[in-house]
């Protein structure tokens, strides 16, 4: 029994360390090669970086992640499904980085295909008990979270840091389940993937935290968003359907809420009027940008969002381990309280930014009149 209780924690630590070391060692080579090959994220009006930066660092994140989780030589059907889907998403994201963009419809088709393939390996929501309905719900979740995470990659260190926080919460849950049951469960591979993501993203953060020397690009955000969403599908959350849905939503609350809020805000402002515009529209109006509008530095905005992700993630972990109705309600209320605070900040930032823009317009008009 003692050996079993020690094996998986040691394996998780080894996976995280291997992934971290590989990411740290390979990233300088990737920076040099991507510069030489012209895989660069150039300056643009809808971007905040002030100089060209190599992108596609997600390729190295994936290599480090894969080495960390595959070296223990543990294979499980759901794990195979997630890894296969992640590899396909990485390939499509890398093509996007190399070409400088691919149609959003092609990405949607990719997620549809990998979700279908993943279901063959048992990675599927079991909400309705009818395969095609569960598959559609799983696809909706995968596409939504992946898109949300892609939108979160808008400031140095933000996406990889939040991915680390989310993966850490997943790992906590895997360890808790393991120690309660005292034996291998379906969450053994779940924890292994989470550990690999932690190490790979921390290694990437060494080079991506402001000022970033490399961006993860779509190669990173596409595969990471998919992988985190897939892990959210397979977690042993709860027998209660509402609680089971709430836990991964809370743990992934930052990208999900940020994405949902700006979609609604853009539609209300009339910036997006069609589904295609909703999918393709890109603007610096996410939570991170809005925090900068109200006086945060970019570094502090990212650190503040880390804290939000940690707070919401802890709510999810507490909800997973709640043993009474009161505990469940308190955990959900805690998570919703964080959301309300964020809404207030985003609305305040929007009003401040609008007021500043109006003042500038009046000054410009006045100068022209003189």
C-alpha positions in Angstrom: 0.0 0.0 0.0 2.8 2.4 0.9 4.5 1.9 -2.5 1.2 2.6 -4.3 0.7 5.8 -2.3 4.2 6.9 -3.2 4.3 5.9 -6.9 1.9 8.4 -8.4 3.0 11.5 -6.4 6.6 10.7 -7.4 5.6 10.2 -11.0 3.8 13.5 -11.1 6.8 15.3 -9.7 9.1 13.6 -12.3 6.7 14.5 -15.1 6.6 18.2 -14.0 10.4 18.4 -13.6 11.1 16.7 -17.0 8.7 19.0 -18.8 10.1 22.1 -17.1 13.7 21.2 -17.9 13.0 20.4 -21.5 11.1 23.6 -22.0 13.8 25.7 -20.4 16.5 24.1 -22.5 14.8 24.1 -25.9 13.2 27.5 -25.8 16.4 29.5 -26.6 16.9 27.3 -29.7 13.3 27.9 -30.7 13.7 31.7 -30.4 16.7 31.6 -32.7 15.1 29.3 -35.3 11.8 31.1 -35.4 13.6 34.5 -35.9 15.6 33.0 -38.7 12.6 31.4 -40.4 10.5 34.6 -40.0 7.9 33.1 -37.7 7.3 36.5 -36.1 4.4 38.2 -34.4 4.6 41.7 -35.9 3.3 45.0 -34.5 -0.3 45.8 -35.3 -3.0 48.2 -34.2 -4.9 45.5 -32.4 -1.8 44.2 -30.5 0.0 45.7 -27.6 3.6 44.6 -28.0 5.9 47.3 -29.4 8.4 45.2 -31.3 8.3 42.0 -33.3 8.5 38.8 -31.2 9.0 35.2 -32.3 5.8 33.1 -32.0 5.0 29.4 -32.1 6.6 28.7 -28.7 3.7 26.4 -28.1 5.6 23.8 -30.2 8.2 23.6 -27.5 5.6 23.6 -24.8 4.0 20.5 -26.4 7.3 18.7 -26.8 8.2 19.3 -23.2 4.7 18.3 -22.1 4.8 15.1 -24.2 8.2 14.1 -22.9 7.1 14.6 -19.3 4.0 12.5 -19.6 5.1 9.8 -21.9 8.4 8.8 -20.2 6.6 7.1 -17.3 5.3 4.7 -19.9 1.8 4.8 -18.5 -0.9 4.5 -21.1 -4.7 4.7 -20.7 -7.3 5.0 -23.5 -8.6 8.4 -22.4 -5.0 9.7 -22.1 -4.3 8.4 -25.6 -7.4 10.3 -26.9 -6.4 13.6 -25.3 -2.8 13.3 -26.4 -3.8 12.5 -30.0 -6.2 15.5 -30.0 -3.6 17.8 -28.5 -1.1 16.7 -31.2 -3.6 17.5 -34.0 -4.4 20.9 -32.5 -0.7 21.7 -32.2 -0.2 20.9 -35.8 -3.1 23.1 -37.0 -1.9 25.9 -34.6 1.6 25.7 -35.9 0.4 26.0 -39.5 -1.5 29.1 -38.4 1.6 30.6 -36.9 3.7 29.7 -40.0 1.2 31.0 -42.5 0.2 34.0 -40.5 -3.4 32.9 -40.2 -5.9 30.2 -41.3 -9.7 30.4 -41.6 -11.6 30.1 -38.3 -13.9 27.6 -40.0 -10.9 25.3 -40.5 -10.1 25.4 -36.7 -13.7 24.6 -35.9 -13.6 21.6 -38.2 -10.4 20.5 -36.5 -12.0 20.7 -33.1 -15.0 18.8 -34.4 -12.8 16.0 -35.7 -10.6 15.7 -32.6 -13.7 15.7 -30.3 -15.2 12.9 -32.4 -11.9 10.9 -32.3 -11.5 11.6 -28.6 -15.0 10.2 -27.9 -13.7 6.8 -29.3 -11.3 6.7 -26.4 -14.0 7.4 -23.8 -13.4 11.2 -23.4 -17.0 12.3 -23.5 -19.5 14.1 -21.3 -22.2 11.7 -20.0 -25.0 14.2 -19.3 -27.8 12.9 -21.4 -26.9 9.3 -21.8 -27.4 9.5 -25.5 -24.1 9.4 -27.5 -24.9 12.0 -30.1 -26.4 14.5 -27.6 -23.4 14.0 -25.3 -21.0 14.4 -28.3 -22.7 17.7 -29.3 -22.4 19.0 -25.7 -18.8 17.9 -25.5 -18.1 19.7 -28.8 -19.7 22.8 -27.5 -17.5 22.7 -24.4 -14.3 21.9 -26.3 -14.9 24.7 -28.9 -16.0 27.2 -26.2 -13.0 26.7 -23.8 -10.5 26.4 -26.7 -11.7 29.7 -28.2 -11.8 31.3 -24.7 -8.2 30.3 -24.0 -7.1 31.5 -27.4 -8.5 34.9 -26.6 -6.7 34.9 -23.2 -3.3 34.8 -24.9 -3.1 38.6 -25.2 -0.5 39.7 -22.7 3.0 38.5 -21.7 2.8 35.5 -19.4 -1.0 35.5 -19.1 -2.1 32.4 -21.0 0.7 30.2 -19.8 0.3 31.4 -16.2 -3.4 30.8 -16.1 -2.8 27.4 -17.7 -0.4 26.6 -14.9 -3.0 27.6 -12.3 -5.8 25.5 -13.9 -3.5 22.5 -14.2 -2.5 22.9 -10.6 -6.1 22.7 -9.5 -6.6 19.6 -11.7 -3.6 18.0 -10.0 -4.9 18.8 -6.5 -8.1 17.0 -7.3 -6.3 14.0 -8.8 -4.2 13.7 -5.7 -7.1 14.0 -3.4 -9.0 11.3 -5.2 -6.0 9.1 -5.2 -5.3 9.4 -1.4 -8.9 8.9 -0.6 -9.2 5.7 -2.6 -5.6 4.6 -1.9 -5.3 3.0 -5.4 -5.1 3.9 -9.1 -8.2 5.5 -10.5 -9.2 7.0 -13.9 -7.7 10.2 -12.5 -4.2 8.8 -12.4 -3.6 9.7 -16.1 -5.6 13.0 -15.5 -3.1 14.0 -12.8 -0.1 13.0 -15.0 -1.3 15.2 -17.8 -1.9 18.1 -15.4 1.7 17.7 -13.9 3.2 17.7 -17.4 1.3 20.9 -18.3 2.5 22.6 -15.1 6.1 21.9 -15.8 6.0 22.8 -19.5 4.2 26.1 -18.9 6.5 27.1 -16.0 9.4 26.5 -18.3 7.8 28.6 -21.0 7.1 31.4 -18.5 10.9 31.8 -17.9 10.9 33.3 -21.5 7.4 34.6 -21.8 6.8 36.7 -18.7 7.1 40.4 -19.4 9.2 41.4 -21.3 8.4 38.3 -23.5 11.2 36.9 -25.7 8.8 34.5 -27.4 5.0 34.0 -27.7 3.2 30.7 -27.6 1.3 31.6 -30.7 -1.7 29.6 -31.9 0.4 26.5 -31.7 0.3 26.9 -27.9 -3.1 28.4 -27.3 -4.9 26.0 -29.6 -3.4 22.8 -28.1 -3.5 24.1 -24.5 -7.1 25.3 -24.7 -8.1 21.9 -26.1 -6.1 19.9 -23.5 -7.5 21.9 -20.6 -11.0 21.6 -21.9 -10.6 17.8 -22.5 -9.4 17.3 -18.9 -12.5 19.2 -17.8 -14.6 16.6 -19.6 -13.0 13.6 -17.9 -12.7 14.8 -14.3 -14.6 12.7 -11.7 -16.4 15.8 -10.5 -19.6 14.8 -8.7 -22.8 12.6 -9.0 -24.8 15.8 -8.8 -25.2 17.2 -12.3 -25.2 20.8 -11.3 -22.1 20.5 -9.2 -20.4 18.4 -11.9 -21.0 21.2 -14.4 -20.0 23.9 -12.0 -16.6 22.5 -11.0 -14.7 22.7 -14.4 -16.5 26.0 -15.1 -15.1 27.5 -11.9 -11.6 26.1 -12.5 -11.6 27.5 -16.0 -13.5 30.5 -14.9 -11.1 33.2 -16.1 -10.9 32.3 -19.8 -14.6 31.3 -19.9 -15.9 34.5 -18.3 -13.5 36.8 -20.1 -14.6 35.3 -23.4 -18.3 35.4 -22.7 -18.2 38.9 -21.4 -16.4 40.5 -24.4 -18.6 38.6 -26.9 -21.7 40.1 -25.3 -20.1 43.5 -24.9 -19.0 43.6 -28.6 -22.5 42.6 -29.8 -24.1 45.3 -27.6 -21.6 47.9 -28.9 -22.4 46.9 -32.4 -18.8 45.9 -33.2 -19.9 42.4 -34.3 -23.1 41.7 -36.2 -22.6 38.3 -37.7 -21.3 34.9 -36.5 -18.3 35.3 -38.7 -17.5 38.7 -37.2 -17.9 37.2 -33.7 -15.5 34.5 -34.5 -12.8 36.6 -36.3 -13.0 39.9 -34.4 -9.9 40.7 -32.5 -9.5 43.8 -30.3 -7.6 44.8 -27.1 -10.7 44.8 -24.9 -10.2 41.7 -22.7 -10.0 41.8 -18.9 -6.2 42.2 -19.0 -6.5 45.3 -21.3 -9.3 46.8 -19.1 -7.1 46.5 -16.0 -4.5 48.5 -17.8 -7.1 51.1 -18.6 -7.7 51.7 -14.9 -4.1 52.1 -14.0 -2.6 48.6 -13.7 0.8 48.0 -15.3 0.8 45.0 -17.7 2.8 42.9 -15.2 0.5 43.8 -12.4 -2.6 43.1 -14.5 -1.3 39.6 -15.3 -0.5 38.9 -11.6 -3.9 40.1 -10.6 -5.6 37.8 -13.1 -3.4 34.9 -11.7 -5.0 35.7 -8.3 -8.5 35.7 -9.8 -7.8 32.3 -11.4 -6.5 30.9 -8.1 -9.5 32.1 -6.2 -12.0 30.7 -8.7 -9.9 27.5 -9.0 -10.0 27.0 -5.2 -13.8 27.4 -5.3 -13.9 24.6 -7.8 -11.7 22.4 -5.7 -13.7 23.1 -2.5 -16.9 22.4 -4.5 -15.4 19.0 -5.6 -14.9 18.1 -1.9 -18.0 19.6 -0.4 -19.8 17.2 1.9 -23.0 19.1 2.6 -25.5 21.4 1.0 -24.1 24.4 2.9 -20.5 23.7 1.7 -21.7 23.4 -1.9 -23.6 26.7 -1.7 -20.7 28.6 -0.1 -18.2 27.3 -2.7 -20.5 28.4 -5.5 -21.2 31.8 -3.9 -17.4 32.3 -3.4 -16.8 31.7 -7.1 -19.8 33.9 -8.2 -18.5 36.7 -5.8 -15.2 36.8 -7.7 -17.1 37.0 -11.0 -19.1 40.0 -9.7 -15.9 41.8 -8.6 -14.5 41.2 -12.1 -17.7 42.5 -13.8 -17.5 45.7 -11.7 -13.8 46.2 -12.7 -14.6 45.6 -16.4 -17.5 48.0 -16.4 -15.5 50.6 -14.5 -12.6 50.3 -17.0 -15.0 50.6 -19.9 -16.5 53.8 -18.5 -13.0 55.2 -17.8 -11.7 54.4 -21.2 -14.8 56.0 -22.8 -14.4 59.1 -20.8 -10.8 59.5 -21.7 -11.6 58.9 -25.4 -14.4 61.6 -25.2 -12.0 64.1 -23.6 -9.4 63.4 -26.3 -11.9 63.9 -29.0 -13.1 67.2 -27.5 -9.5 68.4 -27.2 -8.7 67.4 -30.8 -11.9 69.2 -32.0 -11.0 72.3 -30.1 -7.5 72.4 -31.4 -8.7 72.0 -35.0 -11.2 74.8 -34.5 -8.4 77.2 -33.3 
